[in-house]
Amino acid sequence: MIALAAILIDMAVQTTLLLGQHTVYQPDPAARARLNGAFIAMFFVGGAIGSQLGSVVYPTGGWTALTVLGTALPLIALLYWTTERRQRAAAEPGTASL
């Protein structure tokens, strides 16, 4: 079960990376190298911040606090994504909102 969970998590991370790169490449295909460098750097910084938060939360709150953090961070990102899409749709008349 642990091996299966590790494989599924790895697949999810790779999918996220590919979808993110696809999105980043859309604005200016001529600047792919620069955009990819910035994207990978931010991906790394986000992972480092998450690791640091986890190393602070686990000793103080144990697995429960770590699980709450692991649930809260993606939910915050999802909330940001939904509000950002609504704001963009409202700013661009004639576009469909999701």
RARACOR-V261325 format. One record per backbone hydrogen bond with DSSP energy under -1.0 kcal/mol. CO is the residue of the C=O (numbers start at 0). NH is the residue of the N-H. Records with the same first field share a line. If there is no record, write none. Layout:
# RARACOR-V261325
CO = NH / NH
This chain:
# RARACOR-V261325
0 = 4
1 = 5
2 = 6
3 = 7
4 = 8
5 = 9
6 = 10
7 = 11
8 = 12
9 = 13
10 = 14
11 = 15
12 = 16
13 = 17
14 = 18
15 = 19
16 = 20
17 = 21
18 = 22
19 = 23
20 = 24
27 = 30
28 = 31
30 = 34
31 = 35
32 = 36
33 = 37
34 = 38
35 = 39
36 = 40
37 = 41
38 = 42
39 = 43
40 = 44
41 = 45
42 = 46
43 = 47
44 = 48
45 = 49
46 = 50
47 = 51
48 = 52
49 = 53
50 = 54
51 = 55
52 = 56
53 = 57
56 = 60
57 = 61
60 = 64
61 = 65
62 = 66
63 = 67
64 = 68
65 = 69
66 = 70
67 = 71
68 = 72
70 = 74
71 = 75
72 = 76
73 = 77
74 = 78
75 = 79
76 = 80
77 = 81
78 = 82
79 = 83
80 = 84
81 = 85
82 = 86
83 = 87
84 = 88
85 = 89
86 = 90
87 = 91
91 = 94
